[in-house]
Amino acid sequence: MEHLEEVEILLVEENPNDVELILRALSKHNLDKKVRVLKDGAEALDYLFGTNSYAGRDINVRPKVIFLDLRLPGLDGLEVLRKVKSDEQTKTIPVVILTSSADQRDIIESYQLGVNSYIIKPVSFDEFADTVSKITMYWLLLNLPPN
């Protein structure tokens, strides 16, 4: 059973193929065990704020980074980003949009809402794996978050 306090990466992605690719890329660096995968925006907010099926979770234990797709069923990634960045408890968690959308409106709105990085998913597996590895290494090992 996973210990929730060990989650370092919150991956909010509904596409099972992309989830598998991301986890495979992370497993090369033994980082796949500290990932919590959530399939939609509502579940992501429940997890972060300790509501519904995550009631009782220690919300003071936060992920080091959130990888967030924009195209999610129900509550989309922009709404999740808006909520995360507008709340005092979660606004300092780095959020990386990892999406297939190159739409300028999505990019502009994401940055206006406070996204820390916007990355378009590469098409080839090797490029995708390399990109995921690089952003993970940066956010988990190089970035210095506030206490």
Secondary structure in CASP SS format (residue, H / E / C, confidence):
PFRMAT SS
TARGET T0000
AUTHOR 0000-0000-0000
METHOD secondary structure of the structure
MODEL  1
M C 1.00
E C 1.00
H C 1.00
L H 1.00
E H 1.00
E H 1.00
V C 1.00
E C 1.00
I E 1.00
L E 1.00
L E 1.00
V E 1.00
E C 1.00
E C 1.00
N C 1.00
P H 1.00
N H 1.00
D H 1.00
V H 1.00
E H 1.00
L H 1.00
I H 1.00
L H 1.00
R H 1.00
A H 1.00
L H 1.00
S H 1.00
K C 1.00
H C 1.00
N C 1.00
L C 1.00
D H 1.00
K H 1.00
K H 1.00
V E 1.00
R E 1.00
V E 1.00
L E 1.00
K C 1.00
D C 1.00
G H 1.00
A H 1.00
E H 1.00
A H 1.00
L H 1.00
D H 1.00
Y H 1.00
L H 1.00
F H 1.00
G C 1.00
T C 1.00
N H 1.00
S H 1.00
Y H 1.00
A C 1.00
G C 1.00
R C 1.00
D C 1.00
I C 1.00
N C 1.00
V C 1.00
R C 1.00
P C 1.00
K C 1.00
V E 1.00
I E 1.00
F E 1.00
L E 1.00
D C 1.00
L C 1.00
R C 1.00
L C 1.00
P C 1.00
G C 1.00
L C 1.00
D C 1.00
G H 1.00
L H 1.00
E H 1.00
V H 1.00
L H 1.00
R H 1.00
K H 1.00
V H 1.00
K H 1.00
S H 1.00
D C 1.00
E C 1.00
Q C 1.00
T C 1.00
K C 1.00
T C 1.00
I C 1.00
P C 1.00
V E 1.00
V E 1.00
I E 1.00
L E 1.00
T E 1.00
S C 1.00
S C 1.00
A C 1.00
D C 1.00
Q H 1.00
R H 1.00
D H 1.00
I H 1.00
I H 1.00
E H 1.00
S H 1.00
Y H 1.00
Q H 1.00
L C 1.00
G C 1.00
V C 1.00
N C 1.00
S E 1.00
Y E 1.00
I E 1.00
I E 1.00
K C 1.00
P C 1.00
V C 1.00
S C 1.00
F H 1.00
D H 1.00
E H 1.00
F H 1.00
A H 1.00
D H 1.00
T H 1.00
V H 1.00
S H 1.00
K H 1.00
I H 1.00
T H 1.00
M H 1.00
Y H 1.00
W H 1.00
L H 1.00
L H 1.00
L H 1.00
N C 1.00
L C 1.00
P C 1.00
P C 1.00
N C 1.00
END
